[in-house]
Amino acid sequence: MVIAMAVVFSLAPAATGAVLQFVGVPPVASAQAAPAPADLSDMFGVNSTLITANHTNEQVDNEIEAMSRAGIKWLRTQFNWSYIELQQGTWDFTRTDYVVRKAQACDVDVLGILSGAPLWANGNQDWYPPTDIAAWRDYVERVVRRYPWVKAWEIWNEENIGFWQPEPDAAAYMELLKATYPLIKSIDPDLKVLVGGLCGGGGDYFEQCLDLGLADYTDAINYHPYSETLSAFNPAPQEPTARAVLAANKALFERYTDRDLEIWLTEVGWPTAGFPSSIPEETQADYWLRTALNYADAGVDKVFYYDLWEMASPAEWWSDAFAVNHMGILRYDFSEKPAYRYYRTMQSLMAHISEPAVGAADFSCSTPSSLEAHCFNMDDGGLLVSAWKSDDAGDALAIHLNSPSYAEPALIDPSTGGEQPAQGVSRSQDGNITIADLAVGRTPVLLKFSPLDSPAPEPDPAPDPAPEPDPAPEPDPAPEPDPAPEPGPVPTPEPTPTPEPTPTPTLDAISRSSGVVGTEVTVRGKAFGKARGSSHVYFGTTRATEYTSWSDTEVNVRVPGGAAGGPDASVPVKMVTSRGSTNALDFGIDTYTRYFAEGTTHRGFYEWLCLQNPEGEAAEVNCTYMLSGGSPIEKRYTVPPGSRVSVDVNSEVGPGQEVSVMLWSESRFHAERPMYFSYKEGLPGYSWTGGHCTVGAPAPGNDWYFAEGTTREGFEEWVCIQNPNGRPAAATVEYISAGGHVQQEKHDVPARSRISVFVNDDVGPGQDVSMRVRCDDPIVVERPMYFNYGSRWTGGHDVFGAGSPETRWYFAEGSTKPGFEEWLSLQNPNGGDATVTCRFLKPDGSQVERSYRLEANTRRTVDVSQAVGVGVDSAIVVDSTLPIVAERPIYFNYLDKWSGGHDVMGATAPGNSWFFAEGCTYEWADEYICVANPGAARARVTFTFMLEDGRQVEHSIGIAPGGRVTVKVADITGRGHDVSTKVTSTEPVVAERPMYFDYGGWTGGHDVVGLTP
């Protein structure tokens, strides 16, 4: 699959660990235990392609131990050449050694993928196959000999699509396979060697390879049937199509060879988020079980689910739209998805199944064309019957067994493996069982029929004898009517106990105090009932619909949509059962929030909100406009999946308002607020036009820091303070001058409102100042500045404060080319002096390093052109011996036509994902994305541009270690679009989005550092 398997060829280095020279390092030992008896459970495995690349030892342990608990027999993962021999001649087996040894310990077999040529062995081209075949053979031999316990090796992956560059080439791939297959067989003839799994059903590419001799260089047909099981239009398993593709491939191979080739399907799976065809977790479980049962009845040798572990954390990657991050059967915190539980149940059944049972039963329903039914013989002589509707529609099913050899069936819960007697069961005169009116639909029905001890049931079976009878005395002629064990009076019968009253259902605890919509929580208590039946959990007045387990004392349930009432809202949670209602416990409904302190619709200002939804479902974003004088205005906006909307704030609140904004949603979203202006329009001496933009603050805080600030001639500086609380707040603004002077000013902020502080009035003219804004109540603080820079360039810029000083800051953008003047503003709020070291990263990967002394409680401005010279584009990494604050203002005359300035607060850490809600490629705007790679490994960066009509455009580039790149968005998307952007990278990077414009005659530019999830 394209989106799923992009991870296989990531060129990131191996995880940190000792680098081992190959010579003298013993190989991982072979397993000594005899192989387990064959059963159908051995045909199923899972993928975890990055487990050998960048998963920690703890994560590896969690993954493989989870496999073992579920009875999963196979792990498919990469032994990527780029990770193992990133530098020629230096071999690092740290990660692969750990994974293979852990798999051995847990009795999990491994299918290894041999792929991923390092740049030194493929002509220095990303995504290209090896050009040095001798080096490839050396890599293959070292790896295969090192891991004799690995039973099967797959040569490359999805070579029929973009993982073979510059384009798929069957002839070139066959040359690689012919160099590899006999080499592995010479090491161990019993090893399985597989053709790289082909995306889709293989099609013409298979036939091209067969014409070139493929049948003699593989032990298995191998493909990834996503085309049958994952579709942008219908993600449901298409079982008849899957079987037809399978039959066509078998017939194709039989035309070329009489070898008994196996059939391996090494990827199939569904995302539960982050993709247009994502599905609910319960549906993912159903579809996987259906697919596994279908292929188990079709003669397939191996099926591997993609993927074991969901690589999307709520803190880091949750919003990543790549399906690969959401296809796991374990969540990022290693909690179990329903698909994991279904997998565990399936493996426990498959361990007792030897083969399909053809003709074991007849089936009927109202729409038989969409009925799927499969029977399997069990090792105890019993029968497993499975059935579902391929169209997911509900129906009534009748089953008639064709043999009297089975006892009445048990209905198996696929989530728990628990059994209960099936209803509607009857037995005909010939002893054959019929089940009528069995509800069937999307979820497979599983029925287990145990064997009868004799062909027909005994009418009155004799009781079992006592286990160890004493020697019996001679029998009495007739039984005593009431024998007493000992002489004596007959004891008085015990009174019949009074039945205990039915216990009242009670809630004792909830596993967590709060969570966002969709969070799984565990509700604990007593007397819930052994099965849910008609019982439900309510969050406030909203009834939950998604349950992953239910027992008498514990229920796992997901927080339902509609339960949220706003930021920091809480609702009572209770359960309504057939035995009555429980008590209620409070539960906090967390939401995703963004705040903007600045905003105005006064004359000369146009304010917008840009809302980005990178998820697979529409997001409802609630908006509260907090006015300086007047009641808040409440609005709600729907943002389509994978798209963006722009909100005209002037139209929403009317003219002449000073306004702050609070946004919240049950779904993840991102927000920016661009403003375009003619500052103090109509006043003498002012013709300052331009625009600024800032990303929304995720939450209020008690401390806000600003490194930049000046009240010199031509500059007017403001501080906007938003109080989203229900009570007034008292904020203190501390101004720190370059000479170390600290001045404090106090300002009161009304409840659910905002104020603007004119810094020029607080500190007077001609001052360079940094700031710290403090408040006992959490507030939100921005600092807009308007300017006439050197009586040449007019405009404005705006930033949110930093929540705290840090010892490292990152900037992706920067230029000292003609028409650009770049500065670095540094604030030291500490009582001691700090030494600040700046590394300036150039596009070619070269660096310039400069150090500066920053005295206690002072600020400093660095002229970047003096540090790196004129005519240089550069990113910056700022390191300090003490925590400081860093901003980077730039003033410009862009292309000698659009003058202005922009400013950003530095990023405090690189990341793998960055989001930009605002963006435009109309003729009046030039948008850029700047990305810096401060790490030591080459990064592969993908830009996903989300257009206003819901379409998405992708573009990928490589960035050298220590390098930076600039992408002009219009060159990728074309002109005429409103666009939001997601930037993802194989290595942690930093991303900014500068944009230059002529907004109806108001020229300028603005810049933001992206949001990270």
Secondary structure, DSSP 8 states (H G I E B T S, - for coil): -HHHHGGGG------SS----STT--------S------GGGGEEEE-TTTTTT--HHHHHHHHHHHHHHT--EEEEE--HHHH-SSTT----HHHHHHHHHHHHTT-EEEEEE----GGGTTS-TT---S-HHHHHHHHHHHHHH-TT--EEEESS-TTTTTSSSS--HHHHHHHHHHHHHHHHHH-TTSEEEE--EEBT-HHHHHHHHHTTGGGS-SEEEEETHHHH--SS--S--HHHHHHHHHHHHHHHHHH--S--EEEEEEE---SSSSTT---HHHHHHHHHHHHHHHHTTT-SEEEES-SB----TTTTTT---GGGG--SB-TT--B-HHHHHHHHHHHHHTTEEEE-TTSEEEE-S-GGGEEEEEEEETTS-EEEEEEETT---EEEEEEES-S-B---EEE-TTT--EEE-SSEEE-TTS-EEEEEEEESSS-EEEEE-B-SSSS--SS------SS--------SS--SS--SSSS-----------------EEEEESSSEE-TT-EEEEEEE---SS-TT-EEEETTEE---EEEE-SSEEEEE--TT---STTEEEEEEEEETTEE---EEEEE--EEEEE---B-STTEEEEEEEEE-SSS-EEEEEEEEESSS--EEEEEEE-TTEEEEEEHHHHH-SS-BEEEEEEESS--EEEEEEEEEETTTSTT--EEEEEEEE-BSS-EEEEEE---B-STTEEEEEEEEE-SSS-EEEEEEEEETTS-EEEEEEEE-TTEEEEEEHHHHH-SS-BEEEEEEEEEEEEEEEEEEEEETTTEEEEEEEE-BSS-EEEEEE---B-STTEEEEEEEEE-SSS-EEEEEEEE-TTS-EEEEEEEE-TTEEEEEEHHHHH-SS-B-EEEEEEEEEEEEEEEEEEEETTTEEEEEEEE-BSS-EEEEEE---B-STTEEEEEEEE--SSS-EEEEEEEEETTS-EEEEEEEE-TT-EEEEEHHHHH-SS-BEEEEEEEEEEEEEEEEEEEEETTEEEEEEEE-B--
